[in-house]
Amino acid sequence: MSDAELVLRSTRVITPEGTRAATVTVSAGRITAVLPYDAEVPAGSRLEDVGDHVLLPGLVDTHVHVNDPGRTEWEGFWTATRAAAAGGITTLVDMPLNSLPPTTTVDNLRVKQEVAADKAHIDVGFWGGALPDNVKDLRPLHDAGVFGFKAFLSPSGADEFPHLDQDQLDRSLAEIAGFGGLLIVHAEDPHHLAAAPQHGGPKYADFLASRPRDAEDTAITNLIAQARRLHARVHVLHLSSSDALPLIRAARAEGVRITVETCPHYLTLTAEEVPDGASEFKCCPPIREAANQDLLWEALADGTIDCVVTDHSPSTADLKTDDFATAWGGISGLQLSLSATWTEARARGYGLEDVVRWMSAKTAALVGLGARKGAIAPGHDADFAVLAPDETFTVDPAGLQHRNRVTAYAGKTLHGVVKSTWLRGERIVHDGEFTEPKGTLLARPQ
Ligand SMILES: [Zn+2]
């Protein structure tokens, strides 16, 4: 047996080959071996036996809006990464908007990195942004280590982050394809949104009608056409419309390089249950009907949807008014994403292995970190969540770590209690107690 500083043992370790009783050895922050359960513990190493709790790879959440600096009263790196750690997430990739400055130049990236560096409780990477006027900044951002570029096809809600029209998208995507980068897209078509009835007010049905499925479907159709023509790699963010699934399946079948994510709130909450005026449920695209949700689950199971990410996008509580038209759109899900997704997954007959694939392995692969994150396997970072999958808890907003404790999950009873979270071999949270920040800043592997 190899030398090890730390040995973790569980009757249920989720590995890429399946779940088994195993002993995992760790040295210098990396997994060195996954051994039989009764393997001898090397002299001098520290044994952590978690019994029947499940040892799973720390989750990799590639869609988080931290808002720091600039809108730190909405969310900051300290609070967001604590919430993530409490929820079993060990890596996040920060979205380029809602902070000031947005991550649209290398100088701006440096500002963000400086702010994040000593506040990150988990590992943090950055997406860049593609704006109408920053095509010249895309290559330098790519070289500086952003994981790809986010673009909106309809207004983003942040004035400093304008959306791309069809020509601008074409120019940005051609540039990004030229250096082998990845474009990630908020896909709602602005013309379909403008044509939809805009009643405003507190009725959820009116809000839902204002963000129709065909806005997503049309934007995705156009994106597929451009990806095909430019041989570009594109990723659809936060898919909500199940009507777009056949389009995506057909594009994949003909070799278009497209991947897709959805979010816990689309998988676990339904339009039918959103109370009028309850804008903690507002996000764009919106939470749709139960029948739509069933099709999203089918698409996850068959691989049409690759992964599940939070799209954690908080604001101060005062911006969550009871008017769905003007309330801030965004759901804060970091701390609850694993438990919420697992609760619904188990009810639908899926296993924790599936959840780990959607929320850790596939997201790590999306950003090119698959050799280092997202698996309990030799050579990977020793990032773990220890989960009691059958224990339940009722969501109390007071127990949440993100800055503004607004949540769409208040009062829900969820399965899956995160007992501890480990980052590169160090336990960073244990029964609600956090260490000092141990996170590092990540760059896209060159
Ligand atoms: Zn987002």
Boltz pocket constraint, residues with backbone or C-beta under 6 A from the ligand:
constraints:
  - pocket:
      binder: B
      contacts: [[A, 63], [A, 65], [A, 95], [A, 311], [A, 312], [A, 313]]
      max_distance: 6.0
